[in-house]
Amino acid sequence: MQEVIKKTRTRGLMNIHAAEILKNTKTEYEADTPVHINGAISMKITDNFATETTYSEDGVEEVITEYIDSDIEMEINRLAPQERELFLGQLFKNGFLMKSAEDIQKELALSWMSKLANGLYEFSQYYCLKFNQGDEVTYNTKADKVETQTNSLKGKAYNRKLEQEIDGKKKHLYANIVDEEQLLAEHTDAKQAIESWFSAVQEPALTAGVVATGLTVASAAGTAKGKTALTVTPDKASGNTYKYKSDVTVAMPSVNRDLSGWTAWDGTAEITAATGNDIVVAEVDSKGLCKKAGKAIVIAKA
């Protein structure tokens, strides 16, 4: 077991995002682009397990534990009609929110982050769930003291159908969590996943990532103040596009890392960046996965 770095308590909830599941089969899992659900108040998760103890020879032979599902209760300030359409399958059309007996709740992935006492974050993601266990809204008359009301949704999360082999064992994932407090220097894939946590549903890196190379990036002063002009060689492959990221320091992405959270670049436009900062340009495929990358030090027009 990796040694536990000093841990602190969670002290917040923010950035709830929901993504509709497009594919959930034994061979494929795909989610749509996540949508921000504003007004996070609380999130309660209870993972449920079934346990059976078998006996033989007057003693315990085996304790069998199996994941069943997870109870999810989410409280937000209020559900807008568009959010009800996403979460509950209700119809919002021509300004009317219509609830029907035939409404079918959508299969969703849910992501959020929680602040830790030291300023770092825990990032959580549940792959498959439906809010089909209750929709609670309270209305109260105005009295001497103003009381505001909130909206609570209850649902069930469950494992996805996709079967993966992880460390020699077949597994069906139901959640993916990155605790920023416990990341080591070599956990580059997890650090990169955090950058795109809310722009795409993340897949854990099952093996240590191979750092992407293959692009030569050069930076020169642009034509306008604060702009840099980049040249990248060789040309990208047909069907691929460019993404970039610039900051004081930028780590090189690994091959096949999801770079949905990076900024798109057409290969010619000048970019606003600070002189002396890193800038990394990556070539990505149609799914936003990194294929090649290169780095330069920014030279911007003063």
KEKOLPA-624315 format. One record per atom (N, C-alpha, C, CB): x, y, z. Coordinates in steps of 0.001 Angstrom, whole numbers, padded with zeros to 6 digits, always signed. Glycine has a CB too. Example, Ala and Ser with C-alpha at 12.3 -4.5 7.8 and 13.67 -1.06 7.14 Angstrom:
<sites>
+013190-005690+007800;+012300-004500+007800;+013200-003300+007800;+011308-004473+009046;+012850-002250+007080;+013670-001060+007140;+012900+000030+007870;+014084-000598+005725;
</sites>
This chain:
<sites>
+000839-001193+000000;+000000+000000+000000;+000874+001242+000000;-000949+000006+001215;+000527+002203-000862;+001266+003460-000871;+001082+004163+000465;+000802+004369-002037;+002154+004715+001002;+002077+005425+002278;+001119+006601+002166;+003473+005909+002721;+000260+006753+003174;-000728+007829+003176;-000052+009143+003537;-001880+007522+004163;-000199+010129+002660;+000272+011471+002954;-000724+012092+003930;+000421+012335+001644;-000280+013027+004746;-001175+013659+005718;-002498+014025+005062;-000518+014912+006330;-003598+013579+005667;-004918+013793+005073;-005729+014789+005892;-005675+012465+004959;-006614+015508+005210;-007478+016489+005855;-008927+016206+005483;-007079+017932+005452;-009849+016853+006164;-011270+016614+005934;-011779+017405+004729;-012075+016979+007179;-012837+016863+004123;-013511+017623+003073;-014292+018756+003723;-014453+016710+002224;-014414+019855+002985;-015078+021027+003563;-015846+021807+002504;-014053+021940+004240;-016324+021136+001481;-017086+021856+000465;-017593+020936-000625;-016243+022946-000145;-018442+021470-001465;-018983+020764-002628;-019208+021781-003724;-020309+020008-002284;-018730+021487-004912;-018893+022432-006018;-018763+021711-007352;-017857+023568-005922;-019140+022436-008401;-018933+021992-009783;-019591+020650-010099;-017460+021897-010064;-020844+020477-009699;-021564+019273-010105;-021783+019327-011616;-022928+019144-009343;-021408+018257-012290;-021614+018132-013733;-022308+016805-014030;-020263+018230-014501;-023216+016825-014987;-023916+015606-015402;-023738+015414-016898;-025426+015671-015033;-023523+014164-017304;-023359+013831-018723;-024258+012655-019061;-021872+013502-019058;-025003+012784-020145;-025867+011686-020573;-025020+010547-021143;-026896+012176-021624;-025347+009319-020771;-024626+008155-021270;-025113+007827-022676;-024810+006939-020324;-024179+007739-023612;-024515+007429-025005;-024386+005944-025299;-023622+008218-025951;-023379+005296-024690;-023171+003856-024894;-022787+003220-023561;-022066+003589-025974;-023449+002117-023229;-023110+001372-022022;-023335-000107-022311;-023961+001851-020789;-022333-000722-022936;-022419-002125-023320;-021222-002877-022741;-022472-002276-024868;-021144-004157-023016;-020035-004970-022522;-018705-004581-023162;-020316-006439-022777;-018777-003911-024315;-017546-003564-025035;-017309-002061-025160;-017579-004168-026406;-018323-001235-024876;-018182+000206-025067;-018857+000980-023941;-018768+000623-026416;-018208+002080-023571;-018812+003052-022656;-018482+004433-023195;-018292+002871-021173;-019509+005259-023388;-019295+006606-023912;-020315+007553-023293;-019396+006625-025464;-019844+008715-022874;-020717+009726-022281;-020649+011009-023092;-020330+009995-020813;-021743+011747-023103;-021811+013034-023782;-020979+014062-023009;-023286+013508-023921;-020862+015264-023548;-020137+016338-022866;-020868+016723-021584;-019979+017572-023792;-020174+016783-020451;-020830+017126-019182;-021419+018535-019186;-019841+016996-018039;-022525+018691-018456;-023220+019965-018309;-023127+020404-016852;-024711+019853-018767;-022796+021673-016642;-022669+022184-015272;-024050+022377-014650;-021882+023519-015257;-024236+021840-013438;-025473+022011-012684;-025170+022954-011529;-026040+020633-012171;-025611+024190-011656;-025261+025217-010678;-026083+025056-009393;-025479+026618-011276;-025558+025535-008285;-026305+025567-007034;-026096+024378-006133;-027727+025683-007324;-024901+023790-006125;-024625+022610-005296;-024754+022941-003811;-023219+022063-005593;-025457+022084-003070;-025599+022242-001620;-025039+021029-000888;-027075+022453-001241;-025495+019836-001247;-024988+018637-000575;-025084+017432-001496;-025765+018371+000728;-024230+016447-001211;-024215+015188-001960;-023933+014071-000961;-023138+015210-003123;-024836+013103-000890;-024651+011968+000009;-024609+010691-000804;-025776+011905+001070;-023525+009923-000637;-023337+008676-001374;-023219+007524-000386;-022081+008750-002287;-023989+006479-000607;-023872+005262+000198;-023677+004082-000735;-025128+005055+001101;-022488+003497-000740;-022220+002306-001547;-022746+001082-000800;-020689+002161-001854;-023563+000291-001474;-024207-000862-000844;-023550-002170-001273;-025696-000890-001187;-023292-003037-000302;-022656-004327-000563;-023472-005448+000078;-021199-004341-000029;-023489-006587-000590;-024089-007796-000027;-022964-008686+000479;-024974-008548-001086;-023126-009207+001679;-022091-010040+002291;-022673-011379+002719;-021459-009323+003496;-021967-012440+002395;-022374-013779+002815;-021169-014483+003431;-022947-014599+001614;-021385-015063+004591;-020333-015821+005264;-020638-017305+005145;-020206-015402+006754;-019696-018061+004601;-019873-019510+004487;-019036-020209+005555;-019478-020011+003064;-019530-021375+005989;-018878-022092+007084;-018587-023536+006681;-019755-022056+008352;-017528-024061+007230;-017217-025486+007105;-016245-025857+008215;-016616-025822+005695;-016216-027113+008562;-015303-027602+009609;-015419-026773+010892;-013849-027574+009101;-016667-026427+011222;-016957-025678+012448;-016280-024306+012498;-016528-026486+013644;-016037-023725+011333;-015425-022400+011306;-015789-021645+010041;-013915-022512+011424;-015362-020403+009996;-015616-019569+008817;-014752-020049+007665;-015338-018071+009119;-015407-020351+006557;-014679-020782+005363;-014320-019589+004487;-015509-021794+004562;-015305-018701+004286;-015076-017572+003387;-016117-016494+003655;-015124-018023+001902;-015703-015238+003523;-016632-014109+003577;-016685-013507+002182;-016194-013035+004653;-017854-013586+001551;-018028-013130+000171;-018730-011780+000186;-018837-014168-000671;-018122-010798-000440;-018697-009454-000508;-018857-009045-001966;-017812-008431+000253;-020019-008501-002289;-020306-008111-003667;-020975-006743-003686;-021202-009163-004364;-020491-005864-004569;-021109-004543-004735;-022488-004701-005367;-020213-003613-005604;-023477-004017-004820;-024841-004066-005349;-025162-002792-006130;-025857-004259-004205;-025174-001660-005440;-025437-000364-006063;-025079+000723-005061;-026932-000239-006523;-025361+001961-005423;-025085+003089-004528;-026319+003978-004448;-023852+003906-005018;-026658+004394-003234;-027727+005376-003047;-027125+006766-003161;-028442+005189-001668;-027742+007610-003979;-027258+008973-004167;-028381+009948-003840;-026742+009190-005617;-028078+010889-002979;-029027+011959-002663;-028329+013289-002888;-029559+011844-001191;-028868+014080-003803;-028253+015349-004183;-029210+016487-003877;-027866+015352-005681;-028701+017504-003207;-029503+018691-002913;-028879+019890-003616;-029605+018938-001375;-029698+020606-004377;-029243+021832-005034;-030256+022935-004744;-029066+021622-006579;-029894+024179-005101;-030788+025276-004733;-032151+025168-005421;-030142+026607-005080;-032168+024836-006710;-033428+024617-007424;-033126+024017-008781;-034231+025938-007574;-033962+023094-009210;-033811+022501-010539;-034531+023353-011572;-034353+021057-010562;-033807+023824-012574;-034423+024534-013689;-035130+023520-014596;-033356+025353-014488;-036097+023963-015401;-036797+023033-016296;-035852+022245-017200;-037785+023792-017150;-034810+022920-017715;-033860+022228-018585;-033131+021114-017830;-032845+023225-019166;-032846+021358-016544;-032171+020349-015728;-033110+019194-015391;-031631+020980-014440;-034386+019491-015228;-035375+018430-015012;-035478+017536-016249;-036758+019036-014672;-035341+018137-017402;-035369+017357-018639;-034187+016393-018681;-035349+018287-019872;-033013+016876-018242;-031810+016044-018240;-031878+014962-017169;-030571+016908-018026;-032245+015340-015955;-032214+014397-014834;-033406+013445-014804;-032159+015155-013542;-034590+013959-015129;-035813+013207-014881;-036580+012824-016137;-036699+013991-013998;-036096+013248-017302;-036766+012891-018542;-038066+013631-018766;-037025+011436-018565;-038310+014700-017997;-039514+015506-018199;-039331+016384-019432;-039820+016375-016945;-040429+016793-020048;-040365+017525-021312;-040484+019020-021072;-041468+017053-022266;-039489+019773-021545;-039526+021236-021499;-039650+021728-022932;-038244+021834-020793;-040808+022256-023272;-041083+022638-024651;-041945+023890-024685;-041772+021490-025407;-041526+024843-025514;-042261+026099-025684;-042501+026809-024353;-043592+025835-026371;-041540+026673-023432;-041654+027339-022146;-042424+026571-021097;-042285+028641-022334;-043002+025425-021453;-043775+024612-020519;-042958+023402-020068;-045100+024157-021165;-042971+023137-018765;-042395+021907-018237;-043530+020913-018040;-041620+022161-016899;-043475+019813-018773;-044557+018827-018741;-044070+017534-018109;-045096+018559-020160;-044730+017124-017024;-044450+015859-016355;-045498+014843-016781;-044435+016029-014806;-045050+013645-017114;-046005+012617-017537;-045687+011283-016878;-045995+012465-019066;-046692+010413-016871;-046509+009073-016307;-045524+008259-017126;-047845+008341-016227;-045285+008686-018368;-044395+007936-019258;-042952+008441-019231;-044920+007999-020670;-042657+009429-018396;-041294+009962-018327;-040307+008860-017940;-041217+011127-017315;-039190+008823-018651;-038138+007843-018376;-036864+008599-018009;-037898+006897-019611;-036344+008322-016826;-035136+008999-016363;-033935+008566-017205;-034884+008701-014866;-033086+009533-017529;-031926+009256-018365;-030795+008638-017539;-031444+010543-019050;-030010+007831-018225;-028812+007260-017614;-027701+008303-017699;-028388+005917-018319;-027117+008641-016555;-026168+009742-016484;-024860+009324-015828;-026774+010901-015729;-023823+010115-016096;-022586+010095-015310;-022564+011393-014518;-021292+009943-016227;-022080+011339-013285;-022100+012513-012418;-020698+012775-011877;-023107+012323-011256;-020265+014040-011951;-018931+014430-011480;-019051+015640-010566;-017984+014740-012674;-018137+015744-009605;-018100+016908-008726;-016742+016976-008040;-019245+016852-007678;-016509+018061-007314;-015265+018217-006575;-015564+018725-005169;-014306+019180-007310;-014684+018364-004240;-014844+018770-002847;-013521+019321-002341;-015322+017581-001964;-013578+020502-001747;-012359+021137-001254;-011908+020488+000043;-012576+022639-001047;-010596+020335+000193;-010002+019807+001414;-009461+020958+002260;-008877+018793+001086;-009181+020677+003516;-008802+021737+004448;-007514+022451+004051;-008649+021166+005830;-006643+021772+003291;-005365+022379+002910;-005414+023086+001558;-004291+021322+002880;-006626+023233+000994;-006770+023952-000267;-006725+023084-001498;-005723+024967-000371;-006375+021792-001348;-006426+020862-002470;-007849+020317-002600;-005399+019702-002282;-008058+019413-003585;-009416+018952-003865;-009472+017435-004035;-009955+019636-005116;-010652+016895-003771;-010975+015517-004124;-011962+015566-005286;-011568+014722-002894;-011642+014862-006360;-012471+014842-007564;-013184+013497-007650;-011614+015100-008843;-014518+013517-007764;-015312+012290-007771;-016122+012174-009053;-016242+012247-006556;-016336+010932-009446;-017085+010662-010680;-017758+009298-010565;-016148+010711-011931;-019072+009264-010749;-019821+008006-010806;-020273+007804-012243;-021049+008013-009817;-020008+006598-012765;-020163+006352-014198;-021603+006154-014664;-019374+005159-014572;-022448+005521-013848;-023814+005198-014285;-024788+005422-013139;-023904+003733-014790;-025808+006224-013376;-026829+006416-012349;-028111+006932-012977;-026336+007389-011263;-029192+006769-012240;-030491+007328-012606;-031119+007931-011355;-031426+006238-013238;-031642+009152-011495;-032362+009776-010388;-033827+009357-010480;-032215+011340-010417;-034098+008155-009990;-035432+007561-010121;-036011+007132-008777;-035379+006368-011055;-035459+007681-007677;-035912+007274-006349;-036641+008379-005594;-034741+006810-005538;-036841+009510-006218;-037560+010578-005531;-037130+011954-005991;-037364+010461-004048;-038112+012857-006080;-037901+014249-006479;-038677+015095-005474;-038372+014526-007982;-037960+015691-004548;-038612+016367-003422;-038502+017877-003549;-038001+015911-002098;-039669+018548-003560;-039742+020005-003590;-040716+020441-002501;-040189+020535-005006;-040345+021434-001710;-041213+021941-000646;-041565+023389-000932;-040533+021809+000740;-042850+023714-000773;-043320+025093-000900;-043926+025517+000438;-044365+025235-002066;-043504+026643+000976;-044047+027168+002228;-044555+028583+002023;-042986+027137+003342;-045628+028921+002719;-046115+030286+002656;-045131+031225+003344;-047506+030395+003298;-045117+032466+002915;-044239+033453+003523;-044772+033812+004906;-044122+034716+002630;-043924+033747+005914;-044320+034060+007288;-043474+035214+007810;-044174+032816+008207;-043404+035325+009144;-042621+036422+009729;-041154+036337+009343;-042752+036416+011248;-040668+035108+009216;-039276+034879+008846;-039226+034244+007466;-038560+033985+009890;-038423+034821+006587;-038315+034294+005226;-037546+032979+005241;-037623+035317+004292;-038130+031940+004650;-037474+030643+004532;-037351+030274+003062;-038253+029552+005308;-036138+030024+002633;-035943+029581+001252;-035969+028059+001198;-034607+030124+000676;-036336+027529+000048;-036472+026086-000119;-035458+025572-001140;-037905+025724-000556;-035149+024296-001049;-034203+023665-001966;-034858+022481-002654;-032932+023218-001220;-034117+021860-003560;-034620+020722-004334;-033713+019516-004088;-034689+021064-005861;-034303+018380-003746;-033530+017158-003507;-033914+016077-004501;-033742+016653-002072;-032911+015390-005017;-033125+014256-005918;-032478+013018-005317;-032550+014546-007336;-033161+011891-005427;-032613+010622-004957;-032506+009655-006125;-033487+010022-003828;-031411+008916-006150;-031218+007995-007263;-030357+006809-006901;-030611+008712-008420;-030121+005983-007901;-029292+004790-007757;-028146+004843-008759;-030133+003505-007955;-026933+004612-008262;-025772+004439-009136;-025432+002955-009187;-024545+005281-008634;-024788+002545-010264;-024488+001123-010456;-023271+000998-011358;-025708+000361-011063;-022705-000205-011411;-021510-000394-012238;-021877-000377-013717;-020804-001717-011879;-020908+000030-014530;-021149-000003-015965;-020938-001418-016496;-020225+000993-016696;-021452-001679-017684;-021402-003025-018253;-020026-003368-018814;-022444-003165-019342;-019252-002351-019158;-017926-002563-019732;-017040-003337-018765;-017274-001221-020093;-016474-004421-019254;-015571-005239-018447;-014129-004913-018815;-015861-006752-018648;-013319-004602-017793;-011912-004274-018005;-011035-005190-017164;-011634-002795-017661;-009864-005483-017686;-008905-006259-016913;-007919-005298-016271;-008170-007304-017803;-007895-005293-014942;-007028-004394-014181;-006188-005231-013229;-007860-003324-013402;-004881-005166-013400;-003956-005964-012575;-004335-007438-012579;-003937-005439-011134;-004720-007934-013762;-005013-009353-013920;-006395-009783-013467;-004019-010132-013186;-007228-008840-013024;-008575-009175-012571;-009618-008439-013410;-008745-008829-011078;-010724-009126-013717;-011801-008515-014486;-012667-007667-013563;-012654-009593-015199;-012906-006427-013980;-013635-005486-013132;-014658-004695-013943;-012661-004530-012436;-015737-004308-013260;-016754-003416-013815;-016769-002164-012929;-018190-004117-013876;-016198-001079-013404;-016063+000129-012592;-017412+000808-012385;-015082+001103-013245;-017588+001391-011208;-018779+002219-010973;-018417+003639-010540;-019666+001571-009913;-017171+003853-010117;-016751+005193-009718;-015262+005369-009968;-017082+005452-008238;-014851+006625-010052;-013458+006981-010298;-013169+008231-009477;-013172+007215-011837;-012176+008190-008600;-011903+009295-007682;-010414+009626-007710;-012359+008944-006240;-010107+010910-007746;-008719+011371-007632;-008624+012272-006407;-008251+012131-008932;-007818+011868-005445;-007565+012642-004232;-006273+013419-004450;-007473+011718-002957;-006404+014703-004712;-005241+015523-005054;-004201+015527-003934;-005679+016953-005360;-004650+015318-002703;-003769+015312-001538;-002762+014165-001583;-004591+015222-000266;-003148+013062-002214;-002331+011847-002186;-001529+011622-003476;-003216+010652-001933;-001539+012587-004383;-000828+012416-005646;+000676+012609-005463;-001360+013398-006691;+001432+011712-006079;+002887+011808-006089;+003349+012414-007410;+003534+010416-005868;+004631+012722-007491;+005175+013350-008699;+004951+012492-009933;+006660+013622-008527;+004993+011157-009757;+004857+010274-010917;+003414+010052-011354;+005485+008951-010615;+002449+010581-010617;+001036+010395-010974;+000600+011435-012008;+000140+010488-009713;+001321+011498-013108;+001057+012526-014122;-000282+012324-014823;+002171+012536-015152;-000698+011077-015037;-001972+010832-015712;-003141+011331-014874;-002141+009340-016012;-003088+011102-013576;-004156+011576-012698;-004191+013101-012658;-003974+011014-011281;-003019+013722-012654;-002959+015185-012657;-003545+015748-013947;-001509+015666-012480;-003274+015084-015062;-003833+015531-016336;-005339+015294-016389;-003147+014813-017500;-005808+014217-015767;-007250+013935-015734;-007996+015040-015002;-007524+012578-015061;-007401+015564-013939;-008018+016651-013182;-008277+017855-014080;-007129+017056-011998;-007347+018134-014984;-007478+019290-015866;-008704+019183-016768;-006226+019444-016714;-009124+017953-017082;-010258+017742-017989;-011448+017098-017272;-009830+016867-019173;-011454+017151-015949;-012458+016415-015168;-013889+016799-015527;-012234+016652-013692;-014099+018075-015847;-015462+018547-016092;-015755+018825-017563;-015713+019791-015297;-014800+018541-018420;-015045+018693-019857;-015325+017364-020529;-013861+019361-020524;-015008+016257-019857;-015283+014915-020385;-015235+013924-019229;-014255+014518-021507;-016031+012865-019317;-015977+011798-018314;-014634+011092-018450;-017170+010786-018485;-013914+010967-017342;-012533+010499-017376;-012410+008988-017186;-011734+011205-016315;-011442+008423-017890;-011079+007017-017725;-009767+006947-016951;-010956+006295-019110;-009660+006075-015953;-008391+005950-015235;-007308+005371-016134;-008563+005075-013993;-006086+005849-015951;-004957+005289-016690;-004548+003990-016011;-003755+006298-016756;-004652+002873-016733;-004394+001564-016133;-002916+001205-016119;-005161+000501-016873;-002139+001886-016928;-000687+001710-016918;-000051+003089-016926;-000199+000853-018139;+001180+003181-016481;+001878+004462-016488;+001951+004995-017907;+003293+004324-015888;+001576+006250-018077;+001500+006827-019407;+002862+007019-020052;+000788+008135-019348;+002886+006881-021374;+004081+007173-022162;+003983+008627-022597;+004218+006204-023405;+004966+009426-022251;+004929+010851-022568;+004907+011049-024076;+006135+011581-021946;+003986+011889-024529;+003844+012156-025960;+004989+013040-026450;+002484+012826-026257;+005511+012713-027621;+006553+013507-028278;+006160+013623-029750;+007994+012850-028109;+007113+014000-030605;+006888+013959-032044;+006618+015286-032704;+005776+013078-032323;+006368+016354-031913;+006150+017678-032487;+007276+018617-032064;+004776+018244-032053;+007720+019441-033009;+008669+020505-032711;+007914+021819-032744;+009866+020513-033718;+007913+022534-031624;+007150+023778-031492;+008127+024936-031326;+006157+023708-030285;+007921+026004-032109;+008746+027208-032006;+007839+028405-031777;+009617+027409-033285;+008280+029320-030912;+007495+030508-030581;+008260+031758-030980;+007153+030543-029075;+007536+032714-031580;+008123+034003-031955;+007112+035097-031631;+008519+034035-033477;+007609+036322-031505;+006724+037438-031187;+005652+037591-032253;+007523+038739-031048;+004416+037802-031814;+003312+037974-032742;+003219+039398-033259;+002017+037584-032083;+002116+039704-033921;+001942+041035-034514;+001272+042010-033563;+001130+040935-035785;+000660+041504-032500;-000020+042364-031530;+000557+042122-030141;-001550+042106-031537;+000402+043116-029265;+000949+043031-027915;+000384+041813-027179;+000644+044321-027131;+001295+041048-026554;+000880+039881-025786;+000615+038641-026611;-000327+040206-025024;+000851+038730-027932;+000584+037593-028816;+001882+036882-029195;-000153+038058-030084;+001779+035553-029346;+002898+034767-029850;+002469+034036-031110;+003404+033768-028781;+003412+033897-032043;+003157+033159-033283;+003894+031830-033200;+003609+033978-034547;+003166+030747-033367;+003751+029413-033254;+003922+028762-034614;+002891+028532-032364;+004966+027972-034721;+005112+027065-035858;+005288+025659-035296;+006328+027474-036781;+004618+024703-035932;+004643+023318-035466;+004999+022410-036625;+003282+022908-034848;+005960+021535-036419;+006326+020535-037429;+006450+019173-036764;+007657+020918-038144;+006191+018100-037515;+005618+018049-038862;+004119+018349-038834;+005868+016671-039498;+003496+018396-040014;+002065+018645-040090;+001284+017529-039409;+001625+018787-041545;+000113+017879-038912;-000742+016881-038252;-001316+015914-039275;-001883+017568-037473;-001689+014734-038803;-002283+013713-039666;-003697+014114-040067;-002297+012344-038958;-004163+013592-041176;-005512+013881-041663;-006552+013502-040615;-005784+013132-042980;-007472+014425-040343;-008529+014175-039369;-008180+014586-037955;-008880+012740-039379;-006899+014858-037699;-006480+015293-036366;-006511+016812-036252;-005075+014771-036050;-006488+017315-035035;-006489+018752-034780;-005450+019067-033706;-007903+019243-034345;-005289+020381-033436;-004340+020813-032413;-005064+021314-031162;-003425+021910-032967;-004451+021075-030005;-004865+021666-028732;-003608+022234-028078;-005583+020604-027793;-003782+023264-027268;-002609+023806-026587;-002948+024201-025152;-002056+025016-027352;-001889+024335-024366;-002019+024835-023001;-000773+025631-022665;-002231+023672-021984;-000964+026802-022029;+000170+027642-021646;+000018+028075-020199;+000287+028874-022571;+001123+027992-019461;+001145+028407-018053;+002609+028556-017652;+000390+027367-017118;+002836+028900-016398;+004215+029048-015925;+004987+027764-016193;+004251+029398-014413;+004388+026642-015841;+004937+025333-016203;+003790+024452-016685;+005686+024670-014992;+004035+023682-017721;+003031+022755-018260;+003699+021405-018456;+002418+023283-019610;+003142+020379-017850;+003677+019026-018009;+003292+018473-019371;+003167+018095-016887;+004181+017703-019961;+003875+017068-021238;+002800+015996-021032;+005155+016450-021867;+001797+015951-021899;+000743+014938-021760;+001240+013568-022184;-000485+015324-022587;+000564+012552-021718;+000891+011193-022139;+000102+010829-023388;+000603+010188-021009;+000577+009839-024115;-000113+009364-025312;-001491+008831-024917;+000720+008262-026040;-002493+009214-025708;-003894+008812-025509;-004554+009472-024308;-003976+007323-025351;-003933+010517-023752;-004568+011269-022678;-005670+012136-023269;-003532+012137-021911;-006818+012192-022586;-007940+013017-023022;-007604+014481-022759;-009256+012609-022293;-007515+015274-023832;-007167+016693-023707;-008359+017584-024027;-005996+017039-024629;-009556+017113-023703;-010766+017899-023974;-010731+019250-023280;-012004+017131-023533;-010035+019337-022154;-009983+020584-021404;-008980+021590-021930;-009674+020294-019995;-008162+021210-022907;-007199+022137-023495;-007891+023003-024542;-006008+021371-024123;-007205+024067-024950;-007772+025023-025904;-007483+024600-027339;-007216+026431-025650;-008523+024648-028174;-008361+024297-029587;-007568+025382-030313;-009741+024095-030262;-006774+024962-031288;-005958+025892-032092;-005989+025427-033531;-004481+025973-031566;-006147+026390-034452;-006268+026034-035873;-004931+025846-036574;-007049+027089-036591;-003822+026079-035858;-002504+025885-036451;-001892+027138-037038;-002584+024858-037502;-002665+028226-037097;-002149+029468-037682;-002390+030695-036808;-002775+029691-039031;-003482+030753-036085;-003840+031946-035314;-002809+032231-034227;-005229+031780-034687;-002528+033530-034020;-001639+033917-032939;-002341+033701-031596;-001193+035393-033097;-001555+033372-030580;-002090+032985-029275;-001655+033996-028219;-001622+031558-028888;-002564+034342-027330;-002228+035203-026197;-001532+034371-025123;-003500+035894-025621;-000309+034748-024785;+000464+034009-023785;+001548+034922-023235;+001086+032712-024392;+002059+034590-022054;+003059+035426-021387;+004470+034956-021716;+002841+035415-019869;+005325+035908-022065;+006720+035593-022359;+007372+034865-021176;+007501+036881-022692;+008084+033789-021487;+008761+033004-020464;+007967+031815-019962;+009097+033872-019321;+006664+031798-020234;+005844+030654-019833;+006052+029469-020762;+004369+031041-019806;+005686+028301-020298;+005649+027121-021164;+004422+027184-022062;+005641+025816-020325;+004537+026622-023252;+003370+026372-024086;+003550+024991-024714;+003189+027492-025187;+002555+024149-024543;+002577+022799-025096;+001487+022692-026142;+002390+021725-023985;+001859+022233-027313;+000902+021982-028394;+000796+020478-028581;+001335+022690-029728;-000437+019984-028643;-000670+018552-028821;-001509+018305-030063;-001359+017954-027583;-001195+017240-030750;-002023+016773-031862;-002973+015720-031304;-001147+016191-033045;-004281+015932-031507;-005276+015012-030944;-006129+014425-032063;-006172+015735-029901;-006695+013252-031787;-007572+012622-032774;-008997+013133-032614;-007534+011087-032636;-009945+012530-033330;-011327+013013-033329;-011994+012897-031964;-012135+012253-034347;-011444+012062-031076;-011993+011907-029726;-011294+012800-028703;-011888+010458-029291;-010332+013613-029174;-009609+014495-028268;-008473+013831-027531;-010540+015065-027288;-008037+012651-028015;-006958+011918-027362;-005610+012312-027957;-007177+010403-027493;-004644+012540-027089;-003328+013015-027513;-002566+011947-028298;-002510+013447-026299;-001998+012353-029430;-001182+011460-030249;+000277+011912-030308;-001753+011376-031656;+000492+013218-030402;+001838+013788-030405;+001813+015091-029615;+002351+014026-031865;+002998+015554-029204;+003059+016819-028473;+004461+017395-028541;+002631+016628-027008;+004546+018692-028327;+005823+019385-028272;+005695+020621-027401;+006306+019763-029684;+006835+021114-026908;+006821+022244-025974;+007780+023331-026423;+007182+021780-024561;+007434+024584-026104;+008317+025724-026360;+008187+026710-025207;+007974+026412-027722;+009152+027624-025123;+009072+028741-024184;+008487+029925-024945;+010486+029091-023566;+007467+030536-024383;+006733+031591-025086;+007590+032838-025286;+005465+031953-024318;+007546+033351-026520;+008065+034680-026842;+006882+035472-027381;+009268+034622-027890;+006424+036460-026619;+005269+037266-027024;+005711+038696-027310;+004171+037248-025931;+004941+039385-028131;+005283+040764-028465;+005089+041653-027246;+004431+041271-029647;+006099+042445-026952;+006047+043320-025775;+005180+044543-026057;+007468+043759-025359;
</sites>
